[in-house]
Amino acid sequence: MKKTIGNLFHDMVVSAKNLLTRKKEETNNMNVFPVPDGDTGINMSLTMSTVAGVDENLTLGQAAEETANQMLRSARGNSGAILSLFFRGVGKAFHELKEANALAWVKAFEAGTKEAYRAVMSPSEGTILTVMRIASEDARAAYTANRKISVNQLFDVVVESAERTLEKTPEMLPVLKEAGVVDAGGYGFVCVLQGMKAVLDGHPIDALPEDEGGVPEASFADFSTSDITFGYCTECIVDKSEEFYGENTAKELCAFVTALGDSVVFVDDEKMIKLHVHTNDPGLVLTEALRYGSLFIVKIENMRNQHTALVGDSVKAPEVKKAQAPLRTEKKFGFVSVCMGEGIKGLFLDVGVDDVIEGGQTMNPSTQDLIDAVYRTPAEVVYILPNNKNIAMVAKAASELVSERRVVVLPTQSVPEGVAAMIAYNPDATEEENLAAMEAAIAGVTTMSVTYAVRDTKVGRFRIAKGQFLGLVENTIACVADSSADCMKQLARGMVDAGFVTILYGENVSEEEAEAAAAYIREKTEQGCEVTVMSGGQPIYDYVIWVEQA
């Protein structure tokens, strides 16, 4: 039986996901710096990890939009965020289409590229964005030259263009040439295009064997139906009435649905609303949805009955509970922070953060992780402290998906910057005063750190051997040594004028080693410099150092 266009798109995206998963370690290893946070492949793979769950019976437009929505909420790291935004643009281009010819795909590539570029303030040549842009430009040129070009032929052009541009990225970005690698994000994007093309060629990429087997089958026998808080899985698509045409015109419906249950997925597009919620009153959901237009598709499933069928349980389902209360708002401002290490987590809680998400180097949280934390924070305005440059774009995406409260992403790229911002916060000040004070505090901090090299490489003036220790100042390699202690001694040269130094030592460092490093810093800095030692408990980084002038 011939596949529908929606089936075909679904298969193309799944094939892309499978190839990206197979190539994730190769992608990780292309990180320019040899530090153990080269997680581009992991982030891009996890961003696409949910696409296998997209209903393959949807039309092309529905499949593309559902894929984009899932990827946006699963996005991790800057590379994952850019990839999800590319597919968001594709979804918008395919919005009302039931099939796509070559021209439709050209427009989709252009829309995806535009959406991705829009999220990056100062794009550099030689990155994933360059690969996207040139591939879409070459697709347009190929169609202009031959308006009878087939979709298969167009993908040949796009993939060849992307591969060719990827090989040129070291010439565009000197740091890539110096490290002897191509751009990791661009490599991942080429894998995505190759995986999609494989379906058109009749050779889809299968999942890795370990993805297919070796996972114990879930047992539902020990799970009671009384543990199901919301009994009905409710989904619907609403064709908007004219008065609600436009994106993000149904914010009140989103807030209403969120207050009635959990597992909410809400897409508010130009002429369509798609919602999913686990609730105890699907009737209320559908009645409210009808205010915004006509119901196109409705699907309601009793999850307690599904569970009973799975385990052969004849016990009567418990009484339906009342819907949960609306989101709490107990104060004006709240804070969500991202960090790793029990000591650092405790530090953020001590300075007033409401919710801490575990994440950072090698473990970037998803967009949905951040959204959930924002919903848990009972404040009108919620500030997100990413504390890592690779989490900033995902945090921004989360802020744009939350409509029930205002979300502000602070430009913190390290734990010290995040803590400094919190110390500068004054609950009695205005929002404008606090923002200015926190940004000034962030700018006044110098962050240093010590980690280790995962491979041999050359970066700038340094030739680095695998296993050596790296001293970083604001994410730039400042020194290389054969021990963590020697790295700290070299970094101390940059602290001579400091007034305050706080050392957060990691899980692989003893308190005695950290105190010895602190003693050396006290000896080398100006008299009166206050040096504090705390257990951060962070992995990967032996030391994270917060340096402030007197």
Disulfide bonds with the S-S distance in Angstrom:
none
